[in-house]
């Protein structure tokens, strides 16, 4: 089943024009599992400031985001901005979703596939999921792409074919943005009967090849500071761009709107 038109508008809030559909982690798990049980392909994206930066610059990224079935508030600033419009929206990252959603899939007898990162990481993540579910999780397949993977090229088509054949009903995609979203949209457009959940570095966190921020920093919305402190050279420009977008969305846009309203 393919879908080229955008889903019906069920947004709780909008951040820089992009919808948030899922309120919190329990809501996300319940609705994603229900959709997977219903059948058909669908996509799940996790909106954060880095995505907002990329969305402003990348037309293809905007196109696939406009057709997303479910979007969570990944970054703490995105969740904060959402709560101005809808009380109770909580941060729900790909890393938050990975194990609980795989566990819920196991309880519903939904086979899962993991695509992305490296094969050693995938194998380690699969072992961790088996431990978390007492061996009950049904892993339909693991597949790691090449270093030069093109989410819209022949290698992507071969991966989509492998996921189709596997019988997976949920596929966790761990490529990072925008590759994972572009790949997921392509898979759904090609009729893949699975939900594609973009979870970024979740498999690496689970495998222990990357260390996530301590829970206290996560709760305070300071996971970005942890990541910046551990990898400043790679992330300094990214977070500067994110800060600029946050200032525009939180300060400049509301002022511009108020001025426009006064003129009317």
Secondary structure, DSSP 8 states (H G I E B T S, - for coil): ----S------SEEETTEEE---SHHHHHHHHHHHHHH-S-EEEEEE-HHHHHHHHH-HHHHHHHTT-SEEEE-SHHHHHHHHTTSTT-----HHHHHHHHHHHHHHTT--EEEEES-HHHHHHHHHHHHHHTTT---EEEEE---TT--TTSHHHHHHHHHHHHHT-SEEEEES-TTHHHHHHHHHHHTT--SEEEE-TTHHHHHHTSS----HHHHHTT-HHHHHHHHSHHHHHHHHHHHHHHHHIIIIIHHHHHHHHHHH-
